[in-house]
Amino acid sequence: MEHLEWATVLVAIAALVRGYTGFGFAAIAITGLNLIWPPQLSVPVILLLDLIGSLGLLGAASKAFSKPLVVRLGLGALAGIPVGLLVLTQVPESWLKLLISICVLAMTLALIWRPRQGNRPLSNGITSLIGAVSGAFTAAASVGGLPVVCYLLGTGLSARAQRASMVVFLAATDLLALLVLYLHGVFDASLLAPFLMLLLPTLAGVQLGQWGFHRFKPESFHPVALPVLTLLSVSGVGLGLYRIF
């Protein structure tokens, strides 16, 4: 595997953010790994690592997540995942990398400059639509958490409930997306080596991040995740444009 040391450090940082905030692992890891690996390799590997890393978070999250929110998001994701699979398998590698980086950058900027909406109530229709977008982004680029984060920021859910709901929803969509990818032949033996090599830093980072969450009880996750996402997505857009044009 090329640049394995860079991939290991990157995945460990992403896992640390995931354990602390409940989201961000896939977006950080996939944006960075796309600089060195093709999306057809990095997306299924990151989905699998994200799912494994979520297992240690589900115990506490199951006591605090919003069940109606997760159900509505999940129903939307069922419609979005096949669309994302089509994008992953049909869009050329160079254009897919650029598209992923642009999407991550756009959603990161939305998180940075979001309007203050107060305690906006949850809408069934909008929640399902966000779930569909998240499902498509999960299958195509493994960055399905960011649309949901953008949506939840304007609701009245506490940071604890937001984190727990993200953990449960992302674990479910990761599992579903992996099943769909497997049924369509995206998985093969070449994924086993990078998965095993990156499993230990993923688990260690998630556990350390979860310890930090319970130790420091943050009111906002933005100072941790957003600078890393911005740096990686800007780098990805620049490199993608350079390679194409």
C-alpha positions as CSV (number, residue, x, y, z in Angstrom):
1,M,0.0,0.0,0.0
2,E,1.3,3.4,-1.0
3,H,1.7,6.1,1.7
4,L,0.5,3.8,4.5
5,E,2.1,5.9,7.2
6,W,0.1,9.0,6.0
7,A,-3.1,6.9,5.9
8,T,-2.5,5.7,9.5
9,V,-2.0,9.1,11.0
10,L,-5.0,10.5,9.0
11,V,-7.3,7.8,10.1
12,A,-6.2,8.1,13.8
13,I,-7.0,11.8,13.7
14,A,-10.4,11.2,12.1
15,A,-11.2,8.5,14.6
16,L,-10.3,10.9,17.5
17,V,-12.7,13.5,16.1
18,R,-15.4,10.8,15.6
19,G,-15.2,9.6,19.2
20,Y,-15.4,13.1,20.5
21,T,-18.1,14.6,18.3
22,G,-20.1,11.6,16.9
23,F,-19.3,12.6,13.3
24,G,-16.5,13.6,11.1
25,F,-14.5,10.4,10.7
26,A,-15.6,9.5,7.2
27,A,-15.4,13.1,5.9
28,I,-11.9,13.7,7.3
29,A,-10.6,10.2,6.4
30,I,-12.1,10.0,2.9
31,T,-11.0,13.6,1.9
32,G,-7.4,12.8,3.0
33,L,-7.2,9.3,1.6
34,N,-8.5,10.4,-1.7
35,L,-5.2,12.3,-2.1
36,I,-3.4,9.0,-2.2
37,W,-5.9,6.2,-3.0
38,P,-8.7,5.9,-5.5
39,P,-12.3,6.4,-4.2
40,Q,-13.3,2.9,-5.2
41,L,-10.8,1.7,-2.6
42,S,-11.0,4.4,0.1
43,V,-14.8,4.7,0.3
44,P,-15.6,1.0,1.2
45,V,-12.6,0.8,3.5
46,I,-13.6,3.9,5.4
47,L,-17.3,2.8,5.6
48,L,-16.2,-0.5,7.1
49,L,-13.8,1.2,9.6
50,D,-16.5,3.8,10.5
51,L,-19.0,1.0,11.3
52,I,-16.4,-0.9,13.4
53,G,-15.5,2.3,15.2
54,S,-19.2,3.0,15.9
55,L,-19.7,-0.2,17.9
56,G,-17.9,1.1,20.9
57,L,-20.1,4.3,20.9
58,L,-23.5,2.6,20.5
59,G,-23.9,1.6,24.1
60,A,-24.1,5.1,25.5
61,A,-25.7,6.5,22.4
62,S,-28.6,4.1,22.6
63,K,-29.8,5.8,25.8
64,A,-29.8,9.4,24.5
65,F,-30.6,9.3,20.7
66,S,-33.9,10.6,19.3
67,K,-35.7,7.6,17.9
68,P,-38.3,9.5,15.7
69,L,-35.4,11.5,14.2
70,V,-33.3,8.5,13.4
71,V,-36.2,6.6,11.9
72,R,-37.1,9.4,9.5
73,L,-33.5,9.9,8.5
74,G,-33.2,6.2,7.9
75,L,-36.3,6.0,5.7
76,G,-34.8,8.8,3.5
77,A,-31.4,7.1,3.4
78,L,-33.0,3.9,1.9
79,A,-33.9,6.0,-1.2
80,G,-30.6,7.8,-1.4
81,I,-28.1,4.9,-1.1
82,P,-28.8,3.4,-4.6
83,V,-28.2,6.9,-6.1
84,G,-24.8,7.1,-4.4
85,L,-23.8,3.7,-5.5
86,L,-24.5,4.7,-9.1
87,V,-22.2,7.7,-8.7
88,L,-19.4,5.7,-7.1
89,T,-19.4,3.0,-9.9
90,Q,-20.0,5.3,-12.9
91,V,-18.2,8.6,-12.3
92,P,-14.5,8.6,-13.3
93,E,-12.0,8.6,-10.5
94,S,-10.5,12.1,-11.0
95,W,-13.9,13.7,-11.2
96,L,-15.3,11.7,-8.3
97,K,-12.4,12.9,-6.1
98,L,-13.0,16.5,-7.1
99,L,-16.7,16.1,-6.5
100,I,-16.2,14.7,-3.0
101,S,-13.8,17.5,-2.0
102,I,-16.2,20.1,-3.3
103,C,-19.1,18.6,-1.4
104,V,-17.2,18.4,1.9
105,L,-15.9,22.0,1.5
106,A,-19.4,23.3,0.8
107,M,-20.9,21.5,3.8
108,T,-18.1,22.6,6.0
109,L,-18.6,26.2,5.0
110,A,-22.3,25.8,5.7
111,L,-21.4,24.6,9.2
112,I,-19.0,27.6,9.7
113,W,-21.4,30.3,8.4
114,R,-24.7,28.7,9.4
115,P,-27.5,31.2,10.2
116,R,-28.7,31.2,13.8
117,Q,-32.2,29.6,13.6
118,G,-32.9,29.0,17.2
119,N,-34.8,25.9,18.2
120,R,-36.3,25.1,14.9
121,P,-38.8,22.1,15.2
122,L,-38.1,18.9,13.3
123,S,-40.0,18.5,10.0
124,N,-40.9,15.0,8.9
125,G,-40.5,15.9,5.2
126,I,-37.3,17.8,5.5
127,T,-35.8,15.1,7.8
128,S,-36.5,12.4,5.3
129,L,-35.0,14.6,2.5
130,I,-31.9,15.1,4.5
131,G,-31.7,11.4,5.1
132,A,-31.9,10.7,1.4
133,V,-29.1,13.2,0.7
134,S,-27.1,11.6,3.5
135,G,-27.6,8.1,2.2
136,A,-26.5,9.1,-1.3
137,F,-23.4,10.8,0.1
138,T,-22.6,7.8,2.2
139,A,-22.6,5.3,-0.7
140,A,-20.9,7.7,-3.1
141,A,-18.3,9.3,-0.9
142,S,-18.7,8.1,2.7
143,V,-19.5,11.6,3.9
144,G,-23.2,11.2,4.8
145,G,-22.9,12.7,8.3
146,L,-22.3,16.3,7.2
147,P,-25.8,17.0,5.7
148,V,-27.4,15.7,8.9
149,V,-25.1,17.8,11.1
150,C,-26.0,20.9,9.1
151,Y,-29.7,20.1,9.7
152,L,-29.4,19.3,13.4
153,L,-27.6,22.5,14.3
154,G,-30.8,24.5,13.9
155,T,-33.0,22.2,16.0
156,G,-33.6,22.2,19.7
157,L,-31.7,18.9,20.4
158,S,-28.9,19.1,22.9
159,A,-25.4,18.4,22.0
160,R,-25.6,15.1,23.8
161,A,-28.8,14.1,21.9
162,Q,-27.3,15.2,18.6
163,R,-24.2,13.2,19.1
164,A,-26.1,10.1,20.1
165,S,-28.5,10.4,17.2
166,M,-25.6,10.8,14.8
167,V,-23.8,7.7,16.2
168,V,-26.9,5.5,15.7
169,F,-27.9,6.8,12.3
170,L,-24.4,6.7,10.8
171,A,-23.9,3.1,12.1
172,A,-27.1,2.0,10.5
173,T,-26.4,3.8,7.1
174,D,-22.8,2.5,7.1
175,L,-24.1,-1.1,7.5
176,L,-26.8,-0.6,4.8
177,A,-24.4,1.0,2.4
178,L,-21.8,-1.7,2.9
179,L,-24.5,-4.4,2.2
180,V,-25.5,-2.6,-1.1
181,L,-21.8,-2.2,-2.2
182,Y,-21.2,-5.9,-1.4
183,L,-24.2,-7.0,-3.4
184,H,-23.0,-5.0,-6.4
185,G,-19.5,-6.5,-6.3
186,V,-17.6,-3.4,-5.1
187,F,-15.9,-5.4,-2.4
188,D,-13.0,-7.8,-3.2
189,A,-9.9,-9.2,-1.4
190,S,-7.9,-6.0,-2.1
191,L,-9.8,-4.2,0.6
192,L,-8.7,-6.6,3.4
193,A,-5.1,-5.4,3.7
194,P,-5.8,-1.7,4.1
195,F,-8.8,-2.4,6.4
196,L,-6.7,-4.5,8.8
197,M,-3.8,-2.0,8.7
198,L,-6.0,0.9,9.7
199,L,-8.3,-1.0,12.2
200,L,-6.1,-0.5,15.3
201,P,-5.6,3.3,14.9
202,T,-9.3,3.6,14.2
203,L,-10.3,1.8,17.4
204,A,-7.7,3.6,19.5
205,G,-8.7,7.1,18.2
206,V,-12.4,6.5,18.8
207,Q,-11.9,5.4,22.4
208,L,-9.6,8.3,23.1
209,G,-12.1,10.7,21.6
210,Q,-15.0,9.2,23.6
211,W,-12.9,9.6,26.8
212,G,-12.4,13.2,25.9
213,F,-16.1,13.8,25.4
214,H,-17.1,12.4,28.8
215,R,-14.1,14.2,30.4
216,F,-14.7,17.7,29.1
217,K,-18.4,17.8,28.1
218,P,-18.2,20.2,25.1
219,E,-20.9,22.6,24.2
220,S,-19.9,22.7,20.6
221,F,-17.9,20.4,18.4
222,H,-17.0,22.9,15.7
223,P,-13.5,24.0,17.0
224,V,-12.3,20.4,16.6
225,A,-13.8,19.1,13.4
226,L,-14.1,22.2,11.1
227,P,-10.5,23.3,10.8
228,V,-9.4,19.8,9.8
229,L,-12.3,19.4,7.3
230,T,-11.5,22.8,5.7
231,L,-7.8,22.1,5.3
232,L,-8.4,18.7,3.7
233,S,-11.2,19.7,1.4
234,V,-9.4,22.8,0.1
235,S,-6.3,20.6,-0.5
236,G,-8.5,18.1,-2.3
237,V,-10.2,20.6,-4.5
238,G,-6.8,22.2,-5.5
239,L,-5.2,18.9,-6.3
240,G,-8.3,17.7,-8.2
241,L,-8.4,20.8,-10.4
242,Y,-4.6,20.4,-11.0
243,R,-4.9,16.8,-12.1
244,I,-7.9,17.4,-14.4
245,F,-6.9,20.7,-15.9
